[in-house]
Amino acid sequence: MNEDNQKYPAKIIAESTESFLRFRQGVQRSEMLISYVEVGSKLILKNNNEAKEYLKGIYNHVYNPEIVKKSLNSNIDTFLNIGFYEEHLCSMIYVSSIDNLTIYFKEILSEVVSTKPQILKSQETERLDFILQHESLSDLINAISDKKIEELFYKGIEDIEKFFQSRLGIDIFKTKLAKENINKLIKQRNLTVHNRRKISKDFARQFPDLKNSIGQYLIFDFEYVSTINLQLFNFVASIDEEISKKFELKKVNL
């Protein structure tokens, strides 16, 4: 992880939108979780006997069947090894990181709409009962904005890209490669959530380099998810700078 950070340093950001601040906090939590696990692993190795007794004590109660206790005793070295949990933890961190990205797009769009609600103008109509639920025009505009944004983010990255291009005049992806990379990250997230990382025929069809890997599993490790976090951080930082400048959004110090 440290080598990757030296090769691809994070952008230095002094101030940003509130949306980016929350995105950054999400990245920091992911990275600190990885560090927390690494620190815990080193301390377990250093205090191995104490760690074993502590783990046994957690499961040593009357409601736990003896077979569970015996299994714990037989496999305790495995259960205290960081490698036993790496794929599982990294899968969760990976999903959280990609969700953090899509939520940023949703929140930054909300910030833009709050200053320029006309970007959501369309020929669509709203039900009268929906309109009458709101006490003021401002409340109605906010509600319509929230509704449209939710609808947009139920769709894929293609629709989000088109919306930002047509309504905000912002190209999220500056190169074809950048778009392909983000698309693959999102598809990997979906495969992780819906198919436990198992590569399906449909997934391999979208990414031909995996045509011989059908039935196998995507492998995530701490180094990979940390590298992805860094890439996403730099990607979003550039977008945030462009959007905040164009729409004169409120800035906060980081």
Residue pairs with C-beta under 8 A, 6 or more apart in sequence:
1 34
1 222
1 223
1 226
1 227
4 223
4 226
4 227
4 230
5 230
8 227
8 230
8 231
8 234
10 230
10 233
10 234
11 233
11 234
11 237
11 238
13 20
13 24
13 237
13 254
14 253
14 254
15 251
15 252
15 253
15 254
16 24
16 237
16 240
16 241
16 244
16 251
16 252
16 254
17 108
17 111
17 240
17 243
17 244
17 249
17 250
17 251
17 252
18 107
18 111
18 250
18 252
19 104
19 107
19 108
19 110
19 111
19 240
20 104
20 108
20 236
20 237
20 240
21 252
21 254
22 103
22 104
22 107
23 100
23 101
23 103
23 104
23 107
23 236
23 240
24 233
24 254
26 96
26 97
26 100
26 103
27 97
27 100
27 229
27 232
27 233
30 93
30 96
30 97
30 100
30 225
30 229
31 226
31 229
33 89
33 93
34 93
34 222
34 225
34 226
37 82
37 85
37 89
37 222
38 82
38 222
40 82
41 81
41 82
43 51
44 51
44 80
48 80
51 80
52 76
52 80
55 72
55 76
55 79
55 80
56 69
56 72
56 73
56 76
59 68
59 69
59 72
60 69
72 79
78 84
86 221
86 222
87 219
87 220
87 221
89 222
90 220
90 221
90 222
90 224
90 225
91 192
91 197
91 220
93 220
93 225
94 188
94 189
94 192
94 220
94 224
94 225
94 228
95 189
95 192
95 193
97 225
97 228
97 229
97 232
98 185
98 186
98 188
98 189
99 189
100 232
101 182
101 185
101 232
101 236
102 153
102 160
102 186
104 236
104 240
105 153
105 160
105 164
105 172
106 149
106 153
108 239
108 240
108 243
109 149
109 152
109 163
109 164
109 168
110 145
110 146
110 149
111 247
111 249
111 250
112 119
112 168
112 243
112 247
112 249
113 119
113 120
113 145
113 149
114 142
114 145
115 247
115 248
115 249
116 247
117 141
117 145
119 167
119 168
120 144
120 145
120 148
120 167
126 144
130 143
131 140
133 143
134 140
134 143
152 159
152 160
152 163
153 160
156 186
157 179
157 182
157 183
157 186
160 172
161 171
161 172
161 173
161 179
164 170
164 171
164 172
165 171
165 172
168 243
168 246
168 247
169 246
170 239
170 242
170 243
170 246
172 179
172 239
173 179
173 182
178 235
181 231
182 235
184 207
185 228
185 232
187 203
187 206
187 207
188 218
191 197
191 198
191 199
191 200
191 203
191 218
192 218
192 220
195 203
196 217
197 217
197 218
197 219
197 220
198 215
198 216
198 217
199 210
199 213
199 214
199 215
199 216
199 217
199 218
200 214
201 214
203 210
204 210
204 211
204 213
204 214
205 211
243 249
244 251
